[in-house]
Amino acid sequence: MKASLANSLGLACFLTTATVVFAADPGAEDPNNWPQYNRTANAWRYSPLDQINKDNVSKLSVAWIAHGGSITMGIQQTPIVIDGVIYSITSGNRVAALDGKTGQQIWVYEPRLDPLTKKVLFAPYSRGVAVGHGMVFIGTVDGRGIALDQKTGKEKWQVQLTDFANCHGCNFTSPPVVAGDILTFGSTAGELATQGKIYGVEAATGNKAWEFNTIKEDPKSWPGESGKHGGGGAWMPGNYDAKTDTVFYGTGNPGKDFDASDRKGDNLYTDSVVALEAKTGKLKWHRQEIPHDVWDFDSPYEVLQFTKDGKDLIVHMNKSGYVFVLDKNNGNIDNIWPISDLKNFVKNIDPKTGELIGRVELTMNKETLICPSTFGARSWNSGAYNPKTGLWYNNVLDFCSYLKPVAQKVDPKEYGTGNTGSNDFGRMVMAPDGRKPGQLSANDPFTGKQKWSYAMDVPGFSCVLTTAGGLVFNGDPMGKLQAFDAETGKVLWSFNTGSGMRGGIVTYAVDGEQYILVPSGWGSYAALLLPALFPQLENVPAASMLIAFKISK
């Protein structure tokens, strides 16, 4: 008992010391928690915890497992962890609070959803919750915002935000952003016959404060009525910069995805980064990365924030795999680089002007090989940046698609069909040069210089975690969870979780012990479409689990 107590005190002191050392460093605040989707406002997905490190990661073992209810579409969330309590959301917007030491359920909340959710394209799943002001906030798959009491799970308020029945089922599959006293919700769109919007809501009351339309009212940008069902939206949570009261969002693609015959303009503000004043929703600036997109290369990815050489910068990737390094204050271009050389949709993007050079256009009713595929050079799952190594770790997808635009009637009441201008959303094929279809890639976020990569037979579709313990954690669709040396890419530990990983790996500490928390449960449209190219995915077991690991004693 004495030895155990001494060990516990030692661990507590160790963690306390780490807090003091790193508290002033960007990405190190609130070290024991995972309080928001990408842990910190700079979206690094970096934890300063180092109790689990390169020397002892081989001793990781399962601490507990919690099941999340329905396995429909698997588990896609990034859990939130605050003061030893895990806030989880699974299929059907089932929200639960769990004890971080044991996985025991503290409370659960299951909203009664609109029956129409059984028909729409994007309904069963959710990618996270937000916590603030003593409440847990969710965006629902029937287009509502809901607030729950953080301690009890009792409903505090709810508000209908999207015109769910009349916007082709546009809804929320991701959590809102707590931006001071305002919550911001980004709706689905892109493949839907609608106009995707971002909503500002008063956190205390649920009253709607503002609405930003990601489809600009501009006949040069959207000729005729093409913008009426132009798509866009903001599928993933944005990032809030409290210093400037700015919320940054990446936006979705224009519709119809592959048939651009009626939308001859640049189609603002699709495939863009938009900077909005959180209090008012006023557009501060925008940077469109893929004008007049015909390849489904939307941009709703995390917006990383840095201060480098006296400049405030953001780093943002879109589905094309091109990474935009921008001035955080005005969106001016600092650099643009590609995360993979497997690309043919353009010859290049000018790193100074952003011009798409040598675009490959699609021909109606004819297949055209486009690289990367419609899954992108990376999926929506966030990468992770480690300030100790200066490297940004991402799951790169190195395969292609044949795209064939076809004529399609616009029908917002046809809830089960995407407004894509395609019959198959792209026929996937391996890369023409025979390379492996995926890699975990470690790059300088500003120049793109690659330090190491780890080739994968099946590409990764989970969010990456990196820590001050010199580690990178990543999961694959087969269920393999791995820990890598952040400096070298050497595999240090591996574990079979039993189902594929589609969500976000996080870490936290409670009572002096560090845990690694892993969502395991293969699902989403990736699970439905990818077996055509990767037959080994046909028999991956379905699940919806949270698995916690810690160092065995």
N, C-alpha and C positions, 0 to 999 in steps of 0.2 A: 504493500500500500504506500509506504514511504517513497519507494523508488518511483512508483507511478505518479505520486503527487509531485515529486521533484521533477520528473520528466515533463509533467503538464506545465509546471511553473516555468521550466526552461523554455518550452515551446512558446508559452505566452509571452515571456520576455523577448524571445527571438522575434516574434511577430510584431511586438510593440516597437522594438528597435527598428525593424524594417519600416514601420509606419513613419517614424521620426525621420529616418534617413531620406525617404523618397517622397514625403508628403508634399514638398514644394515642386516636385518634378511633374511636368505634364503627363497625364495618363496614370499617375500614381495616387490620385486623390481617392478617398474612401476605400482603402486597400482591401478590407475584409469582405466587401460586398460586391455584388454585380447589380447595380441599381437601375440600369437602363439598357436598352436593347444592345448597344455596342459597348457597354460598361461605362464609358466616359463620353462627354460631349464631343471629344475630338475623334470618336469612332475608331479608336485604335484596336479595340478588343485585346488589350494588353492588361495583365494583372501584375502588380508589384509583389505578389506573394511568391516566396521562394523556398518554403519549407519542403515542397516537392521539387526536386531538382535533378540535374543530370546524374548525380552520384547515387540517388536512392529511388529513382523512378521505377526501376526494375522490381521494387517491393510493393508497388501499387496493387491493391486488392479491393474487391467489392465490399462497400460498407452497407449498402442497402439498395433495394429496387422498389420503385413505386409504379403501379400501372395507371394509365391515364384515361381509362374508359374505352370508348369506341376506337377501333383500329382503322376506320375508314380514312383513307388518304394518309395513314401513318401519323407521325408526329413531326411537326415542322417548326416548333417553337424554339426561341432562345429564352430559357427561364430567367426570371428576375429573383435575386436573392438579397434580402435586407435583414440585418441583425438576426441571422440564423433561421429566417423563414423564407421558404421558396414559394414564389407565386407562379403558377403554371397554367397554361391553357392548352387544351387538346381538341380533338375533333368535335364539331358542333358547339364551339365556344364554351366548353365545359371548363370552368375556372376553379382552381383549388389552391389552398395554402397548405404547405407541408412543412413539417419539422425538418430542418436542415441536418440534424444529427441522426435522425432515425427514418425519415421518409414518411412518418405517420401523418395522416390527414388531419388538419386543424379545422378547416371548413371547406365546403364545396358549393358552387353556384352554377346552375344550368339554366340558361334563359330559354323561354318558349319561343322558338323561331318561326318565322313566317313559313307556311307549308310550301311556298314557292321555292324555298331553298333546295328542295329535292329535285328541282328541274334546272336550276341555273348552272352555269359552267364552273363557277368558283365558289363552292359553298362549304364543304364539310370542315375545312381546316382553318387554323389561325397560327400566326407566326410569333405571337407574344402578347404581353400585357404591358401597361405602363403603371408606375406607382408614384404617387406624390400627393401632398395635401391631405394625408391620412386616408387616401382612397386608392383603389385599384381600378384602372380604366381599361376598357376594351372597346374595340370596334367590331361590330358583329357582321356575320355573313348575310344578314338581311338589311344592312345599311344603317344600323343605329350606333350611337355612342352610349355606353352604360358605365356608371360609376358605382363601385361597391365599397362598403366600409372595409378598411384594411384589416381590422381586427376580427370582424365577425362574418364578412362576406355578404352582409345584408345590402340590398339595393338602395342606393341613395338618390339617384336620378337616372333617367334615360331620355334620349332625344332621337327622333328619326331625322337623319341627315340626307340620305340619297332618296331619290324617287324610285324606290327599288323595283316596283312592278312595271315601271314605264321606261327604265333606263337599261333594258336588256340584262337586268339582274346585277347592276353595278353595286358594289358593297365594300366591305373592309376585310381584308385577309391579314392585316398587320396591325400592330398597336399604334395608338396615337403617340404624339410627342408632348411631353410636359414642357411648355415654353413659358416659364413664369406662371402667371395666373391664367394663361390660355392653353388649351389643348389643341393640337392640330392633327386632323385626320386626313389621310390621303386615300382616295377611292381607287378601286380597280377600274380599268377601262381597256385601252389598247385593243384587245381582241373582241371588245364589246361594241355594239352599235349605240354609242352614247358619247357624252362629253365628260371626261374625267375631271374631278374637281378636288380641291383641297379646302377643308373647312376649319375655321377657327371657332372654338367653343369655350365659354367661360368654365373654368375647372370647378368652381364652387357651386354653380347652379345648373350647368348643362345648357344654358341659353346660347344659341348660335350668335357669334359675334361678327363673322364675316365668311365670305366664300370666294375662292380664287378659281377661275376657270382655266384649265390648262390648254384649252382651245381658244386661241386669240381671235377676237372679232376683227378680221382684216381680210378683205376680198383678194388682196395680193397674196396673202399667205394661204387662204382657203377660198378658191374661186367658187362662185355659185353657192349651193347649199352643201358643199363637200364637208364643211366643218361641223354640220349638224350631228353627224355620227363619227366624228374625227378621232375618237379614242383618247389617247394620252393617259391622264391619270397619274397616280403616284403610289404604286403598289406597295412599296416598302416604307418604313418609318424614316422621316428626315432626321436632321441633326440640328440642335438648337445651340446658338452662340449667345450666351447671356450678356456678354460684354457689349454687343451691338444690337441685342434684341432681334436677332435674325434667325429664321429657321430656313435651312437649306433642304431642298428636295430634288432628287432626280426624277424625271418624268417618263411616262410610258410612250410607246410607239404610236404612230398615226394609223388609222384604219381607213379602208381595208388594208391589212398588212402588206400584201404582195401586189394588189391591184391598185395602182396609183393614178389610173386614167382620169379620174375626176378631181384629183387634188394636185394641181400642177405647181403649186407654190412651195415654199419651204416648210409649211405646216407647223408654225409656232403654236404653242411652246412644247411640242412633243420632242422627245429625245434630247432634253435640255437639263441643265441645272438652273433652278430658279431660287433666288434669294428673296424671301418675303419678310416684311416687318411683322413680328409675331402679334403685336397688339392689334394691328389693323388689316393685315393681309396684303398691304400695299407692296407691289413688285419693286424691289430695289434694283435688281439687275437680272439678266438671264444670259446664259451661254448655251446656244444650241450646238450640240456636238455632231449630230447626224441629220443635216437638213434633208427633207423629202426622202425619208427612209422607205425603202422597198424591201428590206431584208429582215425586218423584225428585230432591229438592234436597239431596243429601248434602253433607258438610262436610269432606272430607279434603284441605283446602288448607293452604298454608304458614301458620305462626303467626309473624308478625313481632313482634319485641320492641323496645320503646322505653323510654327514661326521659325524661319530659316534665313540666316544672314540678314536679319532685320526686316524680313518681308513676311507678311501674313499670307499663307498659301493654303489652298485646298487641293486635294488629290482625289480624282474621281474617275472611275472606269465606267464605260458603258458596255453593252453586250458585244459590241464589235471587237472588244479586247484593246481598243486604244484608250490610253490613260491620259486624262487632261490635268495638267498642273496649272492652276489658275490663281490669280490675285483674289484673295478672299473678299476684298472690299469692292471690287468692280467687275470681276469675271474676266479681266484681261488675261490673255494666254501667256504663260511663262515657258511651258514646254508641252509637247505631246509625244507619247511613245507607245509602241504596241507591245503587249505582254507575250505575244506569240508571233512567230513569222509565218504561221499557217493562216494566210489571209489572201483573198483574191477579189473581194467585193470592191476594193479600190487598189490602185497601185500604192498609194500612201495617203496620209493626211498631213498637210503642211504643218510642221511643228511651230511655225510662227503665226500663221493666219487661220489655221483650222480648215482650210479649203480641202474638200475631198477631191483628190487627183486621180483621174482615170476610173471613174465610177463604172461598174458593170450593171447595166440596166436589165430588167427581166422582160421577156416576151410572152404575151398572153398565150396560153395553151401549149407552151413549150418549156421543157425542163432546162434549167441553167444551174450549173454547179457553183455553189457559193460556199466559201470558207471565211469564217467559222460557220457552224451550223446554226439553225434557229434556236438551239439551246445557248448559243453564244460562246465566246472564248472563255467565259466564266458564267456560272449561273448567278442567281440573286444572292446566294449565300456569301456573307461578308468574308473578306480576308482579315489578316491581323498584322499589326505593325509593332515591332519590338524596338524601343528606343536604345536598348543596350547594343543591339547588333546593327541598328539602322536599316533593317530589312523588313520588307512587306511580303507576307506569305499568302499565296492565293492558289486555289484549285483551278488549274487551266484545263480547258476542254479542247483537245486537238482532234476534232473530226468535222465533217462537212455535211451539207445537205444539197440535194437537187430541189430547186424551187420551181413551182409551176403555177403561175397565176391563172385563175379561171373566173369567169363572170359569176357573180353571186348577188342575189336579191338582198337588199337591206331590209331586215325584219326584226325590230326590237322585241317582238313577242315570241320569236323563235329562240327561247331561252337556252336550249341545249346545243345550239350551233354557234360557233364563233364567227365574228364578222371579219374574216381573214382574207377572202378572195382566193381560197385554196381548198383542195379536197383532202389534203393529207398533212398540212403544216410542215411540209418538207420531207423528202425521202432521204434519210440519213445514210451516209457512207463513211468509211474510214478515210483518213488522209491519203491523198494520192501517192505520197512518198513513203508510205508504209510505216510511219512512226507509231509509237504507242498512243492511244487516244486520250491520255490524261497525264498530268504531272502536277505535283506540288512544287511551286516555283517561288524562290526567294529572290526578290529584286530590290534594288534601290528605288524608292518611290518617286524620286524626282528625275532620274535619268533613265531608269529601266534596266540598268546594268544587272545582269543575273549573277548571283554568287553561287547558288546551287539549285538543283532540281531533283525531284524523285519521280521517276516514271511509273505510271500506273496502268495495269491492264484494263481496269474499269475506272473511269474518271471520278473524281470526288465531287460530291454535291452537299457537303456540310459546311457550316461556318467554321473557320479556323480559330484556334486559341493560341496565344503565346504568353509566356510568363517570365518574370525576373529570375526564375530558376533555370534559365537557359534552355527552355523547352518550347516546342511547337506541338500541339495536339491536332490531329486530323482524323476524320472518319471516312469510310467509303460505303458505297451502296450495298456491298456484300456483308457489311457488319463489322469490318475490321477497324478497330480503333488503334491508332499508333501514336507514339511519342517520339519526336525527332530532336536531335541536337540542333538548337537554333542557329549555331554557327556553321555547322558542316552538313546538315541534312542526314546524318547517320541515324538509322532506326535504333532506338534504345529500349523500346517496350512495345508490346502488341497484345491485343485482347479481342476475342470474338464476342461481340455484344448480342449476337443471335438474330439481328435484323439490321437492315441498312440504315444509314444515318443521313438525315435530310435537314436537321435543325442545327442549333448552335451549342457548341461545347463551352461551358463556363467553369469558373473556379471561385471558391469563396472560403472563408475561414470562420469557424465558430468554436468557442471555448478552446482556442489555441491549436486547433487542428485544421489543416488545409484539406479541402475536398475538390475533386474534379467531378463535374456533373455533366452527364452525357445523355441527350435524347436519342433513343434508338427505336426506329419504326419506319420502315421504308414506305413511301407513299408519294402522292402528288402525280401530276401528269407525266413527270419524268419516269415514274414507275410503270405507267401505262404505255409510254411510247418507246422507251429505251431498249426493251428486250428485242425489238426488231433489229437492232445493231449489236446488242450485247446479250446473246441467248442465255448466258449464265445468270442473268437477272430474273429469268422467268420464274424461278423457284425460290426466290428470297422470301422467307416467312414474314407475314405481316405482324405488326406489333405496335404498341404505344407505351413505351417505358421511359422512365428516368432512372439511370443507373449512377449511383454515387460511388466514387473510389476515394480511398485514402491510403496512407502508408501503413502497412501492417506492422504490428509491434511484436 
